[in-house]
Amino acid sequence: MNIKGKVILSMLVVSTVIVVFWEYINSPEGSFLWIYPSKNPEVSDSSTQKGWWFPSWFKDGIHSYQEEEEDDIEKGTEKEEEKKDIEDLQLSDWFNPKKRPEVVTVTEWKAPVVWEGTYDTDILERYYAKQKITVGLTVFAVGRYIEHYLEEFITSANKYFMVGHKVIFYIMVDDVSRMPLIELGPLRSFKVFEIKPEKRWQDISMMRMKTIGEHILAHIQHEVDFLFCMDVDQVFQDSFGVETLGQLVAQLQAWWYKADPDKFTYERRKESAAYIPFGQGDFYYHAAIFGGTPSQVLNLTQECFKGILQDKKNDIEAEWHDESHLNKYFLLNKPTKILSPEYCWDYQIGLPSDIKTVKLFWQTKEYNLVRNNV
């Protein structure tokens, strides 16, 4: 074949390749079919393209960088929105103090006082659901408190405490063999610990600060995001939910929430580490409920126990034992959230108009029966 013929043949071959390639990349199946062995699990056995992987980079013969960028932007936006939902929830997003003008809803240091009607449950639930939180609840039952109160407390907590979220009950008893059999619902579990019995109920009350601190250090800090500590002689009767969660949470005492601070039963003797002079103090807080993050609760229990030990060294006992030290702690370390008396109510007071929904109530105090635990 002469040179002219070779040139013509070469041009025909090149033209044919160009035409075939052009038609191919403009066809619906356009892709570099022949490049890679199949690794795409989405290609079915009946496909005419069986045995080959179709790069997702090409669609109708055009590289879809723009679609990739749009997908990346969309995914990034979703992640940013989710991150914002978790990190940037503001107090004003879920809390409206103006809904309850008849009561104190904000402290002088701008902490919320949570009353029924002041919070948006839906916003809070969405926020905490994304965080996948675990909430711990410690409770002590010693001597006859086990038979009289423990089962009803745990059963009611199982029904009303942090519904829809993972909960671990930390149950401290002086006799594990007397622990009642309690069936818990989904997302709920409990751990039972045997503690040393004390001769006096006052010592039981005060030593719980030491015990809680020890358990936080040993394991609780690694197991939960928030921790509440409660007395056992109480019963939940309505939702005790995520609106109560915070860094450092205090509970208003039902009998004193309307009283003048100078009437509060603070420890008034200067010799006690729990001493609070007249003219000082914000609220009277109830030791039946306190909580927060594990680190904050640890600091609270350690400082209260230091005060208790200091008083023992000085041969003095605060008027209301660990509750007196708790009130001193909250005077110096302001709580970031306060719960209204609706979260710990005593029906012996009656039911005034500002108590809209009782979340938890005191059991009848049968001290003549349960405090004889020698």
VOROSE-532556 format. One line per 10 residues: number of its first residue (from 1); their letters; for each residue z negated, x negated, y negated of C-alpha. Coordinates in steps of 0.2 Angstrom, whole numbers. Layout:
BEGIN
NUM> a> Z X Y ~ ... $
This chain:
BEGIN
1> mnikgkvils> 0 0 0 ~ 5 -7 -17 ~ -7 -9 -31 ~ -1 7 -40 ~ -4 17 -24 ~ -22 10 -23 ~ -26 14 -41 ~ -20 32 -38 ~ -30 34 -22 ~ -45 27 -30 $
11> mlvvstvivv> -44 39 -45 ~ -42 54 -33 ~ -57 49 -23 ~ -68 47 -39 ~ -61 63 -46 ~ -65 72 -30 ~ -83 65 -30 ~ -86 70 -48 ~ -80 88 -45 ~ -90 90 -29 $
21> fweyinspeg> -105 83 -38 ~ -103 94 -53 ~ -101 110 -43 ~ -116 105 -32 ~ -128 102 -47 ~ -123 119 -55 ~ -125 128 -39 ~ -142 138 -36 ~ -146 125 -22 ~ -143 110 -33 $
31> sflwiypskn> -154 96 -28 ~ -154 79 -21 ~ -154 86 -3 ~ -150 70 5 ~ -163 59 -3 ~ -179 62 6 ~ -185 68 23 ~ -194 85 23 ~ -213 84 18 ~ -213 102 10 $
41> pevsdsstqk> -224 114 20 ~ -216 128 10 ~ -199 126 18 ~ -198 138 33 ~ -190 135 50 ~ -176 147 46 ~ -171 138 31 ~ -153 130 30 ~ -162 116 22 ~ -174 113 37 $
51> gwwfpswfkd> -179 95 39 ~ -177 90 21 ~ -188 90 6 ~ -181 97 -10 ~ -189 88 -25 ~ -197 101 -37 ~ -191 90 -52 ~ -174 98 -51 ~ -169 116 -54 ~ -151 121 -56 $
61> gihsyqeeee> -147 103 -57 ~ -158 100 -72 ~ -174 90 -72 ~ -188 102 -78 ~ -199 90 -88 ~ -202 104 -100 ~ -209 115 -86 ~ -220 102 -80 ~ -227 99 -98 ~ -229 118 -100 $
71> ddiekgteke> -239 119 -84 ~ -249 104 -88 ~ -253 111 -105 ~ -257 128 -98 ~ -269 120 -85 ~ -277 109 -98 ~ -280 124 -109 ~ -288 133 -95 ~ -299 119 -92 ~ -304 117 -110 $
81> eekkdiedlq> -308 135 -111 ~ -319 134 -96 ~ -327 119 -103 ~ -330 127 -119 ~ -337 143 -111 ~ -350 132 -102 ~ -354 120 -116 ~ -352 129 -132 ~ -361 146 -129 ~ -370 149 -146 $
91> lsdwfnpkkr> -386 159 -148 ~ -376 171 -159 ~ -364 174 -145 ~ -376 183 -134 ~ -392 187 -144 ~ -393 199 -158 ~ -411 200 -166 ~ -406 214 -177 ~ -405 226 -162 ~ -424 227 -162 $
101> pevvtvtewk> -430 227 -181 ~ -447 234 -176 ~ -453 218 -167 ~ -453 199 -170 ~ -436 193 -163 ~ -435 175 -170 ~ -449 162 -173 ~ -451 152 -188 ~ -443 137 -179 ~ -428 149 -175 $
111> apvvwegtyd> -431 151 -156 ~ -426 168 -149 ~ -439 181 -144 ~ -430 190 -130 ~ -433 209 -130 ~ -423 223 -121 ~ -408 227 -131 ~ -406 210 -140 ~ -395 201 -127 ~ -378 203 -120 $
121> tdileryyak> -379 202 -101 ~ -360 201 -98 ~ -358 186 -109 ~ -373 177 -101 ~ -368 181 -83 ~ -350 174 -86 ~ -357 159 -93 ~ -370 155 -80 ~ -358 160 -65 ~ -346 146 -70 $
131> qkitvgltvf> -361 134 -70 ~ -366 139 -52 ~ -384 138 -56 ~ -399 137 -45 ~ -416 144 -51 ~ -432 139 -43 ~ -448 150 -44 ~ -465 143 -39 ~ -480 154 -34 ~ -497 150 -27 $
141> avgryiehyl> -507 161 -15 ~ -523 155 -10 ~ -537 164 1 ~ -536 182 0 ~ -522 182 -13 ~ -510 179 2 ~ -514 196 10 ~ -516 206 -6 ~ -502 200 -17 ~ -489 188 -9 $
151> eefitsanky> -478 199 1 ~ -476 212 -13 ~ -472 198 -26 ~ -459 190 -15 ~ -451 206 -10 ~ -449 212 -28 ~ -443 195 -34 ~ -430 195 -20 ~ -424 212 -27 ~ -425 209 -46 $
161> fmvghkvify> -426 190 -50 ~ -410 181 -55 ~ -399 193 -45 ~ -382 186 -41 ~ -388 168 -42 ~ -395 155 -30 ~ -414 156 -30 ~ -426 145 -21 ~ -444 152 -19 ~ -457 138 -18 $
171> imvddvsrmp> -472 146 -10 ~ -489 136 -11 ~ -502 143 1 ~ -518 136 9 ~ -515 142 26 ~ -497 143 32 ~ -501 153 47 ~ -505 168 36 ~ -488 168 27 ~ -480 185 29 $
181> lielgplrsf> -463 187 37 ~ -451 191 23 ~ -433 195 24 ~ -423 188 9 ~ -406 193 3 ~ -390 183 0 ~ -392 167 -10 ~ -411 167 -8 ~ -421 155 2 ~ -439 149 2 $
191> kvfeikpekr> -449 134 5 ~ -468 135 10 ~ -480 121 7 ~ -498 120 12 ~ -510 115 -2 ~ -528 109 -2 ~ -540 123 -4 ~ -552 123 -19 ~ -570 130 -19 ~ -568 138 -36 $
201> wqdismmrmk> -554 149 -42 ~ -554 140 -59 ~ -550 124 -50 ~ -536 132 -41 ~ -529 138 -57 ~ -530 121 -65 ~ -525 111 -50 ~ -508 120 -49 ~ -502 110 -64 ~ -504 94 -54 $
211> tigehilahi> -496 102 -39 ~ -481 109 -48 ~ -478 92 -56 ~ -479 83 -40 ~ -466 94 -32 ~ -454 93 -46 ~ -455 74 -45 ~ -453 74 -26 ~ -439 86 -24 ~ -438 101 -35 $
221> qhevdflfcm> -429 91 -49 ~ -415 88 -37 ~ -413 106 -31 ~ -413 117 -46 ~ -406 119 -63 ~ -420 129 -70 ~ -438 132 -64 ~ -451 147 -67 ~ -469 146 -62 ~ -478 163 -60 $
231> dvdqvfqdsf> -494 170 -55 ~ -493 180 -38 ~ -503 195 -43 ~ -488 203 -52 ~ -473 214 -47 ~ -455 214 -53 ~ -448 231 -56 ~ -433 228 -66 ~ -420 214 -69 ~ -427 197 -73 $
241> gvetlgqlva> -411 189 -77 ~ -402 174 -85 ~ -407 180 -102 ~ -423 172 -99 ~ -416 154 -95 ~ -419 140 -107 ~ -425 122 -110 ~ -443 127 -112 ~ -448 145 -110 ~ -465 154 -114 $
251> qlqawwykad> -471 171 -111 ~ -480 182 -124 ~ -497 188 -118 ~ -497 207 -117 ~ -514 210 -125 ~ -512 198 -139 ~ -494 200 -145 ~ -498 210 -161 ~ -514 201 -165 ~ -518 190 -179 $
261> pdkftyerrk> -518 172 -174 ~ -536 169 -179 ~ -541 182 -166 ~ -533 173 -152 ~ -544 167 -138 ~ -538 149 -140 ~ -550 135 -136 ~ -560 133 -152 ~ -572 119 -147 ~ -567 102 -154 $
271> esaayipfgq> -573 93 -138 ~ -559 100 -128 ~ -542 93 -126 ~ -536 111 -128 ~ -544 113 -145 ~ -534 123 -158 ~ -543 125 -175 ~ -543 142 -184 ~ -528 143 -196 ~ -516 136 -183 $
281> gdfyyhaaif> -506 143 -169 ~ -490 154 -168 ~ -492 166 -153 ~ -504 168 -138 ~ -495 163 -123 ~ -498 169 -105 ~ -499 156 -91 ~ -494 169 -79 ~ -476 164 -83 ~ -468 149 -90 $
291> ggtpsqvlnl> -452 139 -86 ~ -437 129 -92 ~ -428 114 -85 ~ -437 104 -72 ~ -439 89 -84 ~ -447 101 -97 ~ -458 109 -85 ~ -463 92 -78 ~ -468 86 -95 ~ -478 102 -98 $
301> tqecfkgilq> -488 102 -82 ~ -491 83 -83 ~ -498 85 -101 ~ -508 100 -97 ~ -516 91 -82 ~ -520 76 -93 ~ -530 88 -104 ~ -539 95 -89 ~ -544 78 -83 ~ -549 73 -100 $
311> dkkndieaew> -560 88 -101 ~ -568 85 -84 ~ -572 67 -90 ~ -581 75 -105 ~ -590 88 -95 ~ -581 102 -103 ~ -570 116 -97 ~ -558 125 -108 ~ -562 144 -110 ~ -546 150 -102 $
321> hdeshlnkyf> -543 135 -91 ~ -525 130 -88 ~ -520 144 -100 ~ -529 136 -114 ~ -521 119 -111 ~ -504 128 -110 ~ -506 136 -127 ~ -511 119 -135 ~ -495 111 -127 ~ -484 125 -134 $
331> llnkptkils> -492 122 -151 ~ -487 104 -151 ~ -470 107 -141 ~ -462 123 -148 ~ -454 133 -134 ~ -435 135 -136 ~ -436 153 -130 ~ -450 166 -129 ~ -450 181 -118 ~ -457 198 -125 $
341> peycwdyqig> -472 207 -116 ~ -459 217 -107 ~ -457 203 -95 ~ -476 203 -91 ~ -484 219 -95 ~ -501 227 -91 ~ -500 246 -89 ~ -518 247 -93 ~ -513 245 -111 ~ -502 261 -109 $
351> lpsdiktvkl> -484 260 -114 ~ -481 259 -133 ~ -464 263 -140 ~ -459 244 -143 ~ -460 241 -124 ~ -443 248 -119 ~ -441 241 -101 ~ -455 233 -91 ~ -447 219 -81 ~ -463 214 -72 $
361> fwqtkeynlv> -481 221 -72 ~ -498 215 -68 ~ -506 220 -52 ~ -523 228 -52 ~ -536 214 -54 ~ -547 215 -39 ~ -557 199 -43 ~ -572 204 -33 ~ -561 204 -17 ~ -549 190 -20 $
371> rnnv> -559 177 -29 ~ -572 175 -15 ~ -562 162 -6 ~ -575 149 -1 $
